[in-house]
Amino acid sequence: MATLRYRSAFISDVHLGTPDCKAAYLLDFLRKVECEHLYLVGDIIDMQALSRRRWWHESHSAVIAEILDLAARGTRVTYIPGNHDAPLRGMAGQSIGGVDIRLDAVHTGADGRRYRVSHGDEYDPEQVGRGWLLWLGEAAHRLICWTNRRVHAVRGRLSMPYLPLSIIIKSHVRRALDYIRAYEDRVIAATREGGYDGHICGHIHFGQVRHEDGIVYLNDGDWVEHCTALVEDHAGAMELMHWSERPAQLGRASRETVLPSADTGLALAPLSAMRRDLSRLRHAA
């Protein structure tokens, strides 16, 4: 694949230091996509996970090395820490290896639109972090990621492309979709109140392009479950991309038109392929 050139790119929720991180796909993305400004929108290194369990893979080191190399070659790199790499927030205003650390940023698109950029954990509802509800949510998410990891390993051995099992599950659970929609609504309301044209964030591991009454909500997704990034072309159009063996455009927003990524987004596209692949798995067994 030829190098893809963009004005800016946004990635978040990589979670280096966890076995769920799809570092190989991200490394491929970083090597094949050229941009003037790269935003790291939080939870790049999962310091929370590393404090509980030391786990690291050489591909994770390669991702860090590639980002530092991009900065050394002239790409402007802005790192906005999230809740899983929150200790780095204390270094806001400093630069490490050419990577600028900020609490948030304002990105002005090529078309003049102004976006606030933040990780997005500030928009969690007040009750998040309290009692059994948080534990239940984290336990369910760990189970989904564990299942996703096992399915990915089996498919890899059979030379089958990545299947985002976790987003398929999320996209068919009403409570999960209700939570995602409520989160998006809070971000959109705050964006309107702040006088911005849009907001770019991550945090909830659900890539999305949504337009609501003149406000553009852009979530760049993650590299644990869905392998998505947000890119801006030189005309200012924003595009949500899935990146694996089968790169795909999931949504696009420009001044002229908005093609939203539906709530089921990436989930609906591979369902027929998934049925074929499951049939192959049964025959292989």
C-alpha positions in Angstrom: 0.0 0.0 0.0 1.3 3.4 -0.9 1.8 6.0 1.8 -1.4 7.8 2.7 -0.9 11.6 3.4 -3.1 13.6 5.7 -3.0 16.9 7.4 -3.6 15.4 10.9 -4.3 12.1 12.6 -5.8 11.3 16.0 -5.3 8.0 17.9 -6.2 7.1 21.4 -6.8 4.2 23.8 -3.9 2.1 22.6 -3.2 0.6 26.1 0.4 -0.3 25.6 1.3 -2.7 28.4 -1.8 -4.9 28.1 -2.2 -8.1 26.1 -5.3 -6.7 24.4 -3.3 -3.9 22.6 -3.2 -4.5 18.9 0.2 -2.9 18.5 1.0 -4.6 15.2 -1.9 -3.0 13.5 -1.1 0.4 15.0 2.6 0.1 14.0 1.4 -0.6 10.4 -0.8 2.4 10.5 2.0 4.7 11.8 4.3 3.5 9.1 1.9 3.8 6.2 0.1 7.1 7.2 2.0 10.4 6.9 0.7 13.5 8.6 1.8 16.9 9.7 0.3 16.7 13.2 -0.3 13.5 15.2 -2.5 13.7 18.3 -2.2 11.0 20.9 -5.6 11.4 22.6 -4.9 9.6 25.9 -4.5 6.1 27.3 -1.5 5.4 25.1 0.4 3.7 27.8 -1.8 1.9 30.4 0.0 2.8 33.6 -2.9 1.6 35.6 -2.6 -1.9 34.2 1.2 -1.9 34.5 0.9 -0.9 38.2 -1.0 -4.1 38.8 0.7 -6.5 36.4 4.0 -6.1 34.5 3.3 -7.1 30.9 5.1 -5.8 27.8 5.7 -6.9 24.3 8.5 -5.9 21.9 5.9 -4.5 19.5 4.8 -2.0 22.2 8.4 -0.7 22.3 8.3 -0.5 18.5 5.2 1.7 18.7 6.9 4.2 21.1 10.0 4.2 18.9 8.0 4.9 15.8 6.2 7.8 17.5 9.5 9.3 18.6 10.9 8.8 15.2 8.0 10.6 13.6 8.6 13.6 16.0 12.3 13.6 15.1 11.4 13.6 11.4 9.3 16.8 11.8 5.8 15.5 12.6 4.3 17.6 15.3 3.1 15.2 18.0 0.8 16.3 20.9 0.1 13.9 23.7 -3.0 14.5 25.8 -3.0 11.9 28.7 -6.1 10.1 29.6 -7.3 8.4 32.8 -5.1 5.3 32.3 -1.9 7.4 31.8 -3.0 10.2 34.1 0.4 10.6 35.9 1.6 12.3 32.7 -0.9 15.1 33.2 1.5 16.4 35.8 3.9 17.1 33.0 1.6 19.2 31.0 3.4 22.0 29.2 6.6 20.0 28.9 8.1 18.1 25.9 9.6 14.6 25.9 11.6 13.5 22.9 9.8 16.1 20.8 6.4 15.1 22.0 4.4 18.0 23.6 2.2 17.1 26.6 -1.0 19.0 27.0 -4.1 18.6 29.1 -6.3 19.4 26.1 -5.9 21.2 22.8 -7.8 23.3 20.2 -7.4 22.0 16.7 -8.3 24.3 13.8 -9.1 22.3 10.7 -8.0 23.2 7.2 -11.6 24.4 6.6 -11.5 26.7 9.6 -13.6 24.6 12.0 -12.4 24.6 15.6 -12.4 21.4 17.6 -11.7 20.9 21.2 -9.5 17.8 21.7 -9.5 15.9 25.0 -9.4 12.3 26.1 -13.0 12.5 27.2 -13.0 11.0 30.7 -14.2 14.4 32.0 -17.6 13.6 30.5 -18.1 10.4 32.5 -21.4 10.5 34.5 -21.0 11.4 38.2 -21.8 7.9 39.3 -18.9 6.2 37.4 -16.3 5.0 39.8 -18.8 4.1 42.6 -19.5 0.6 43.9 -20.5 -2.5 42.2 -21.7 -0.9 39.0 -18.2 0.0 38.1 -16.9 -3.4 39.0 -19.6 -5.1 36.9 -18.8 -2.9 33.9 -15.1 -3.5 34.2 -15.6 -7.3 34.6 -17.9 -7.4 31.6 -15.4 -5.5 29.5 -12.5 -7.7 30.6 -14.5 -10.8 29.5 -15.3 -9.2 26.1 -11.6 -8.3 25.6 -10.5 -11.8 26.7 -12.9 -13.4 24.2 -11.9 -11.0 21.5 -8.2 -11.9 22.1 -8.8 -15.6 21.9 -10.9 -15.3 18.7 -8.2 -13.1 17.2 -5.5 -15.7 18.0 -7.5 -18.5 16.4 -8.3 -16.5 13.3 -4.7 -15.5 13.0 -3.5 -19.1 13.0 -6.0 -19.8 10.2 -4.8 -16.7 8.2 -8.2 -15.1 8.6 -8.5 -11.2 8.9 -9.2 -9.5 12.2 -12.8 -9.5 13.3 -13.9 -6.8 15.8 -15.9 -9.2 17.9 -16.2 -6.8 20.8 -17.9 -4.0 18.8 -20.3 -6.5 17.4 -21.3 -7.5 21.0 -21.5 -3.9 22.1 -23.6 -2.9 19.1 -26.2 -5.5 20.0 -26.5 -4.7 23.7 -29.1 -2.0 24.3 -27.6 -0.9 27.6 -24.2 -0.4 26.0 -25.7 1.7 23.2 -27.7 3.8 25.6 -24.6 4.6 27.6 -22.7 5.5 24.4 -25.5 7.7 23.2 -25.8 9.5 26.6 -22.0 10.1 26.6 -22.1 11.5 23.1 -25.0 13.8 24.1 -23.0 15.2 27.1 -20.0 15.9 24.9 -22.1 17.6 22.2 -23.8 19.8 24.9 -20.5 20.9 26.4 -19.0 21.5 22.9 -21.9 23.8 22.0 -21.6 25.6 25.3 -17.9 26.1 24.7 -18.5 27.7 21.3 -16.6 25.0 19.3 -17.6 23.5 16.0 -16.8 20.0 17.2 -15.1 17.8 19.7 -12.5 15.0 19.2 -12.1 12.4 21.9 -11.6 8.7 22.7 -12.1 7.1 26.1 -15.2 4.9 25.5 -13.7 2.7 22.8 -16.4 3.3 20.3 -15.3 5.2 17.1 -18.0 7.5 15.8 -18.8 10.4 13.5 -22.0 12.2 14.5 -23.5 15.5 13.5 -26.1 17.1 15.8 -27.5 20.6 15.3 -24.3 22.0 13.8 -21.9 20.2 16.2 -19.6 17.5 15.0 -18.8 14.7 17.5 -15.7 12.7 16.5 -14.5 9.7 18.5 -11.3 8.2 17.2 -12.0 4.8 18.8 -9.2 2.6 20.1 -6.5 0.0 19.4 -7.7 -2.6 21.8 -10.9 -3.7 20.2 -11.7 -1.8 17.1 -8.4 -0.6 15.6 -9.6 2.8 14.5 -8.1 6.3 13.9 -9.4 9.7 12.9 -7.6 11.4 10.0 -8.1 14.9 8.5 -7.4 15.5 4.8 -5.9 18.8 3.5 -9.3 20.2 2.8 -10.4 19.7 6.4 -12.6 16.7 6.0 -12.5 14.2 8.9 -12.6 10.5 8.3 -12.9 7.6 10.8 -10.8 4.6 9.6 -10.7 1.0 10.7 -7.1 -0.4 10.2 -6.3 -4.1 10.0 -5.9 -6.5 7.1 -9.0 -4.9 5.6 -8.8 -1.1 6.1 -12.2 0.5 5.8 -13.8 4.0 6.0 -16.4 4.1 8.7 -17.6 7.7 8.6 -16.7 11.1 7.2 -17.4 14.8 8.1 -16.7 17.8 5.9 -18.3 21.2 5.6 -20.4 20.0 2.7 -21.6 16.7 4.0 -21.6 14.3 6.9 -21.6 10.6 6.5 -22.1 9.3 10.0 -20.8 6.0 11.3 -24.0 4.3 12.3 -24.4 3.1 15.9 -23.6 -0.4 14.7 -20.7 1.1 12.7 -18.1 -1.5 12.1 -20.3 -4.3 13.5 -22.8 -4.7 10.7 -20.3 -4.7 7.9 -18.6 -8.0 8.7 -21.6 -10.0 9.8 -22.0 -11.9 6.6 -18.2 -12.4 6.5 -18.3 -13.6 10.1 -20.9 -16.2 9.3 -18.6 -17.5 6.5 -15.6 -17.5 8.8 -17.5 -19.3 11.6 -18.4 -22.0 9.0 -14.7 -22.3 8.1 -13.8 -22.6 11.8 -16.3 -25.4 12.3 -14.9 -27.3 9.3 -11.3 -26.7 10.5 -12.2 -28.1 13.9 
